Amino acid sequence: MLLRASLLHRASLFGFVAAAMTTIAAPAWAEEPAAEAPADTSADSGNAIIVTGDLAAQRKAIEEKRAALNTVETLQANDVGKLPDQNVAEAVKRLPGLSVANDQGEGRYVIIRGIDPNLVNVTLNGQTLPAPEPDGRVVKLDDLPSAMIQSISVSKSVLPNQDANAIGGSVDIKTKTAFDSAAPFFFDARGSLGYYGMNHKAPYELDATAGGRFGAEQQFGAVVSVNYSRRPIESENYQASEDYTTYAGIPAGNGLRDYNLVRQRLGVVGNFDWHPSDTVKLYLRTSYSKFQDNETRDQNRLAVTSVSSAGVIAGTATILVRHREEDDNTKSATLGGEFDNLAGGTLEMSGGFTRATKVDPVRSEFTFTAPKGKTAITYDGSTDPYTMVPSDSTLFTTPSSFAFSKYNFEYRKAQEDLWQGRVDYTHPIALGDDSSFAIGGKYIDRTKTDDHDKVDYKSTKTAWSLAQGGGYMGSDSFYDGMFNFGTRIDYDAARTYLAANPAVAAEDTAGTLSDSLASDYRVHEKITAGYIMATLNFGGLTLVPGVRIEHTEDDTKAKAVDANSTLDEGYNVFGHQSYTDVFPGINAKYDFGNNLVARAAVTTSIGRPNYPDLAPYVVVEDDTVPNISMGNPDLKALKAVNYDASLEYYPAPGAVFSAGAFHKSIDNPIYGYSVRQTGVTIANVLYDTADISSPINADKEQLTGVEFNAQMQFVSLPGFLSGFGVSANYTHVWGHADASFVRDGDIPLIYQSKNVANAQIFYEKYGFGARLALNYRSSYLDTLGADASTDEYTDGNAQLDLHVSYQITPQFTVFGDAINLTDAPWRRYVGTKDQLVEREHYGAQYRMGVQLHF
């Protein structure tokens, strides 16, 4: 949001910048109605100037939080843009109690209060978003460029008129409309060029938004926004080991993995409105987001095979290359309207279609191996990470030492189609002060499919070494010079050699069958929901009681795979279930009238099982005792009772101090389970004895936490000092699950960081803005082991970012970002922090840009 020329007192440029609290690199679409902005009447302003910079956006976000009926955190357009947040996930991680799961150093999935992101509901302009990923219900928020967004609201306690599928909470995203701006016409553009410290390459981003209102009475509105970014990323990954026990404290291997990838994002929004009268508002909301990831991963690896009593280590050396292309897109269209004074109330109706598609046209890997168990290994545990290298330092630089071992080529596609519609009717009631009741309903028809086609090859007696074709020497220095990488595989050259010499490889038919069929599924889910709620105001007290009912029907299809299966096999195992749930809840708020607000809520919610867990697939691997992996179409949904309480103090516009507590009690959590059974019939086949693995429901899990939040700009201080401000929040969470069939005792919760915190120091005055922001989360469990010693964790992470800007004129702003200044790594460990599983780092990123606003 930028200062408009029409609002300025006619004075010199320096007089202007001395008077206004201005922007710091707001996104191009950031524009709020000037009429809503609070006035700056500070002593040095000279005249009363309407604040339309970041301070106004901050104030609006806090006002929305204060006015909300439930516990929410909000970001306005300027808030999203004033830190170097490249997608929606990275933007929301700065809110109290929120963190993200990262991929290649970028935020991807939002985690609310340590809850599995599969249990977070995400909507765009009021409609549920589908998930492109095949493995769950989680919505990839890195697919959405932050420049597409007008506002984000995160509900931590849901209301009856919100989807109940929100144990973690609900993330509600809105894009900009023509009626969000006070100006009848507007145009914004932004461009930035960056620099990656690790690969010395230049990412760039461009976005533009144009829109306005037209017609005799400005009854028509249109906004078109386009964003494009291209980021050539490199990351260096040290792959350690998950096994520290087999060889008496010596890790079972290591690997060097060099990722080089190009990520491209395209976001397009088209929003169209028609207000034919004061009581009728019609709209069409459309969006398209595209995410492409073209990646090559080079790897060399050592696997320990023996350790003698004298401490001599032997193992196997391997060189690999993986090439992967990913093409995701989500498209949506929603048609709706709002009708006031309809039988004395307001009717809102909307419906639309959304499709999320994830296609991996290529996912392929070559493996070349030195003679098995013949590599002498030198190990040094005193370095960080530990050093494990061939005793012959020339091994990885000798291509003739590595012979072709295996190769695979995979295509996969996942798609989710969502048809949905909702109706909401609100009517005032003569009870208390401006009270009302609301009724409504929503229908979702969802179809999710996943299809994999993979061909596996293995070596033959015809030899193929990297010296014959496919090998090359690239950059040898790795991990800040700590290791020498050695020979790499040119993926395209290896494909060319294989095509010219097909005798070197033979198809692995058993592996091909399993990999091509086991993951295929189709889930058709229909959810019919209705609710009734009231908003009751009695002086300072507001009560929002209500109940929501949701009926769910699931039809699932998958494939049973055994030695007799064929690649053209269709779905041959089926599942069906239906259930109805009632979700009562109440949110309460009390405004003491002296800027002090208290809240409390008891709500209920649901978490439906992930699609592949519901799919009734069966995969049989012959062994002495057959190993059978199965889905479970009879899984129960997770059910939660949620308790929230908070106290909020608003000492000045744009300032808040709050403290809160929450507790969640969750039934039917889902865990993987393995058991040996006798005399069991599976997919119409009787097995005398079989080892069976399947997801099943456990008893319960629970978590408890406290949250603290403080945000303040010191506008009451004199002159220069009034530009300073601070923002900080901290969340502490603890909890566990009970699942005796997994293991005895308390089980830690997946994704639960015990501590999440943000701290910002900022300055905004005289046209200059600067923010130094620290985002921190402690370690969380990501893979549950057989016992605590084999649990795997993502380690804690603290990232420091800097943003500075200067508004040269009301129409022209320059800005600069420094991202990940401390080169914060992504790190995993098993059992204890000293037992490293992998460590990946990315270096710092810098960018400079300009922004235009008219």
Secondary structure, 3 states (H helix, E strand, C coil): CCCCHHHCCCCCHHHHHHHCCCCCCCCCCCCCCHHHCCEECCCCCCCCEECCCHHHHHHHHHHHHHHCCCCEEEEEHHHHHCCCCCEHHHHHCCCCCEEEEEECCEEEEEEECCCCHHHEEEEECCEECCCCCCCCCCCCHHHCEHHHCCEEEEECCCCCCCCCCCCCEEEEEECCCHHHCCCCEEEEEEEEEEEECCCCCCCEEEEEEEEEEECCCCCEEEEEEEEEEEEEEEEEEEECCCCCCCECCECCEEEEEEEEEEEEEEEEEEEEEEEEECCEEEEEEEEEEEEEEEEEEEEEEEEEEEECCCCCEEEEEEEEEEEEEEEEEEEEEEEEEEEEEECCEEEEEEEEEEEEEEEEEEEEEEEEECCCCCEEEEEECCCCCCEEEECCCCHHHCHHHCEEEEEEEEEEEEEEEEEEEEEEEEEEECCCCCEEEEEEEEEEEEEEEEEEEEEEEEECCCCCECCCCCEEECCCEECCCCEECCEEECHHHHHHHHHHCHHHEEECHHHHHHHHHCCCEEEEEEEEEEEEEEEEEECCEEEEEEEEEEEEEEEEEECEECCCCCCCCCCCEEEEEEEEEEEEEEEEEEECCCCEEEEEEEEEEEECCCHHHHCCCEEEECCCCCEEEECCCCCCCEEEEEEEEEEEECCCCCCEEEEEEEEEEEECCEEEEEEEEEEEEECCEEEEEEEEEEEEECCEEEEEEEEEEEEEECCCCCHHHHHEEEEEEEEEEEEEEECCCCCCCCECCECCCCEEEEEEEEEEECCEEEEEEEEEECCEEEECCCCHHHCEEECCEEEEEEEEEEEEECCEEEEEEEECCCCCCEEEEECCCCCEEEEEECCCEEEEEEEEEC
